[in-house]
Amino acid sequence: MIVVTGATGQLGTLVVEGLINQVPVEQIAVVARDAAKAARFGELGVEVRVGDYDDPASLADAFGPNEKVLLISGSEVGRRAPQHKAVIDAAKRAGVALLAYTSILGGPAADFELAREHQITERYLIDSGLPYVLLRNGWYHENYTGNLAEAVAAGALTTSTGPGARVASAARSDFAAAAVAVLTTEGHANREYELSGDEAWTFDEFAAEAARQTGGDFKVNRISGEELRGILTGQGVPDPIAAILVGVDVAITEGLLATRTGDLAALIGRPTVPVAEAIAKGLKA
Ligand SMILES: NC(=O)c1ccc[n+]([C@@H]2O[C@H](COP(=O)([O-])OP(=O)(O)OC[C@H]3O[C@@H](n4cnc5c(N)ncnc54)[C@H](OP(=O)(O)O)[C@@H]3O)[C@@H](O)[C@H]2O)c1
């Protein structure tokens, strides 16, 4: 049995869809905090188990002996270390065969605040003695293409990254395909994969590509970290989270999300989706 947590999220949905294409549906289970949200998987024959990362007792029956588990990191920044610990504890008690975790590119070397909970989780997972896989995911293309129509309407991509900063982002669907690969093939136990796109683009290159595709004027609007923090809090983002997001731009400027190892293309067996393709998709959405 292959069990996916966080299955009702964007990455999880792509992973479950990928698994359904590759293994018999009766060998797939999902763990969701909201059974209603997972009902569409249930209708396809996937086993739906209810469990909340915040409630260790709810995870008691989430996993079974010899199952392969994908722990998709939670989305509530600041609460994730105890949440992930609860999942790992439950998986260990159940005697799972493998636990793959969606971490952050660079792992222990990712020296920025958003990475801390991933680093704590990686350590806890390794120390648990469970056979593990660290899927160290880089940035999603969709972080930039998800609201591209809005940015195009505003005429600029706003960033507090410095000139020349590069991001080796990749499509969420490619990270999902990598997770499917480690869950459906052998030889991944106790391995760490540094997952990122084949190309590392600059914000000027990104804006030029969006301008080329739209035929309009589209530029980079470089602002300071403090300005970005103000914009984010003005949009209702809590200040500590805004500070963490500004920290990501600092990390990008330092090159921490530009690492390219080829691990992602190797796992999925093809080149990664180019950012230009993601821009085209973002513009159509
Ligand atoms: N690499 C990147 O660029 C990037 C960007 C954003 C996030 N991430 C990380 O990657 C993860 C997956 O990305 P995504 O795009 O799929 O995010 P997402 O759509 O927000 O999905 C997050 C998933 O985690 C589940 N979850 C959150 N808190 C939970 C809890 N207390 N108990 C059980 N499940 C819980 C959510 O359940 P519900 O469906 O019930 O909400 C959802 O299924 C994120 O959670 C985050 O850790 C990475």
Ligand as a Chemical Component Dictionary entry (heavy atoms), coordinates in Angstrom:
data_LIG
# 
_chem_comp.id                   LIG 
_chem_comp.type                 NON-POLYMER 
_chem_comp.pdbx_formal_charge   0 
_chem_comp.three_letter_code    LIG 
# 
loop_
_chem_comp_atom.comp_id 
_chem_comp_atom.atom_id 
_chem_comp_atom.alt_atom_id 
_chem_comp_atom.type_symbol 
_chem_comp_atom.charge 
_chem_comp_atom.model_Cartn_x 
_chem_comp_atom.model_Cartn_y 
_chem_comp_atom.model_Cartn_z 
_chem_comp_atom.pdbx_ordinal 
LIG N1  N1  N 0  8.393  24.323 -3.018 1  
LIG C1  C1  C 0  7.578  25.347 -2.995 2  
LIG O1  O1  O 0  7.679  26.307 -3.766 3  
LIG C2  C2  C 0  6.451  25.353 -2.014 4  
LIG C3  C3  C 0  5.514  26.374 -2.054 5  
LIG C4  C4  C 0  4.469  26.322 -1.157 6  
LIG C5  C5  C 0  4.415  25.289 -0.240 7  
LIG N2  N2  N 1  5.348  24.317 -0.220 8  
LIG C6  C6  C 0  5.326  23.187 0.740  9  
LIG O2  O2  O 0  4.900  22.036 0.028  10 
LIG C7  C7  C 0  3.677  21.550 0.573  11 
LIG C8  C8  C 0  2.786  21.043 -0.548 12 
LIG O3  O3  O 0  2.548  22.110 -1.450 13 
LIG P1  P1  P 0  1.086  22.367 -2.003 14 
LIG O4  O4  O 0  1.253  23.332 -3.087 15 
LIG O5  O5  O -1 0.416  21.080 -2.251 16 
LIG O6  O6  O 0  0.401  23.071 -0.742 17 
LIG P2  P2  P 0  -1.154 23.047 -0.382 18 
LIG O7  O7  O 0  -1.982 23.000 -1.620 19 
LIG O8  O8  O 0  -1.366 24.161 0.573  20 
LIG O9  O9  O 0  -1.361 21.658 0.369  21 
LIG C9  C9  C 0  -1.024 21.463 1.702  22 
LIG C10 C10 C 0  -1.608 20.147 2.148  23 
LIG O10 O10 O 0  -1.282 19.938 3.528  24 
LIG C11 C11 C 0  -2.486 19.572 4.196  25 
LIG N3  N3  N 0  -2.429 19.968 5.596  26 
LIG C12 C12 C 0  -2.112 21.183 6.100  27 
LIG N4  N4  N 0  -2.259 21.165 7.433  28 
LIG C13 C13 C 0  -2.690 19.915 7.770  29 
LIG C14 C14 C 0  -3.048 19.290 8.978  30 
LIG N5  N5  N 0  -2.999 19.956 10.145 31 
LIG N6  N6  N 0  -3.428 17.998 8.956  32 
LIG C15 C15 C 0  -3.510 17.318 7.787  33 
LIG N7  N7  N 0  -3.200 17.868 6.586  34 
LIG C16 C16 C 0  -2.802 19.152 6.591  35 
LIG C17 C17 C 0  -3.566 20.358 3.484  36 
LIG O11 O11 O 0  -4.830 19.827 3.802  37 
LIG P3  P3  P 0  -6.185 20.601 3.346  38 
LIG O12 O12 O 0  -6.391 20.211 1.905  39 
LIG O13 O13 O 0  -7.209 20.034 4.264  40 
LIG O14 O14 O 0  -5.958 22.068 3.521  41 
LIG C18 C18 C 0  -3.153 20.131 2.051  42 
LIG O15 O15 O 0  -3.569 18.865 1.634  43 
LIG C19 C19 C 0  3.094  22.740 1.354  44 
LIG O16 O16 O 0  2.223  22.304 2.375  45 
LIG C20 C20 C 0  4.349  23.386 1.874  46 
LIG O17 O17 O 0  4.877  22.697 3.009  47 
LIG C21 C21 C 0  6.357  24.331 -1.107 48 
# 
loop_
_chem_comp_bond.comp_id 
_chem_comp_bond.atom_id_1 
_chem_comp_bond.atom_id_2 
_chem_comp_bond.value_order 
_chem_comp_bond.pdbx_ordinal 
LIG N1  C1  SING 1  
LIG C1  O1  DOUB 2  
LIG C1  C2  SING 3  
LIG C2  C3  SING 4  
LIG C2  C21 DOUB 5  
LIG C3  C4  DOUB 6  
LIG C4  C5  SING 7  
LIG C5  N2  DOUB 8  
LIG N2  C6  SING 9  
LIG N2  C21 SING 10 
LIG C6  O2  SING 11 
LIG C6  C20 SING 12 
LIG O2  C7  SING 13 
LIG C7  C8  SING 14 
LIG C7  C19 SING 15 
LIG C8  O3  SING 16 
LIG O3  P1  SING 17 
LIG P1  O4  DOUB 18 
LIG P1  O5  SING 19 
LIG P1  O6  SING 20 
LIG O6  P2  SING 21 
LIG P2  O7  DOUB 22 
LIG P2  O8  SING 23 
LIG P2  O9  SING 24 
LIG O9  C9  SING 25 
LIG C9  C10 SING 26 
LIG C10 O10 SING 27 
LIG C10 C18 SING 28 
LIG O10 C11 SING 29 
LIG C11 N3  SING 30 
LIG C11 C17 SING 31 
LIG N3  C12 SING 32 
LIG N3  C16 SING 33 
LIG C12 N4  DOUB 34 
LIG N4  C13 SING 35 
LIG C13 C14 SING 36 
LIG C13 C16 DOUB 37 
LIG C14 N5  SING 38 
LIG C14 N6  DOUB 39 
LIG N6  C15 SING 40 
LIG C15 N7  DOUB 41 
LIG N7  C16 SING 42 
LIG C17 O11 SING 43 
LIG C17 C18 SING 44 
LIG O11 P3  SING 45 
LIG P3  O12 DOUB 46 
LIG P3  O13 SING 47 
LIG P3  O14 SING 48 
LIG C18 O15 SING 49 
LIG C19 O16 SING 50 
LIG C19 C20 SING 51 
LIG C20 O17 SING 52 
# 
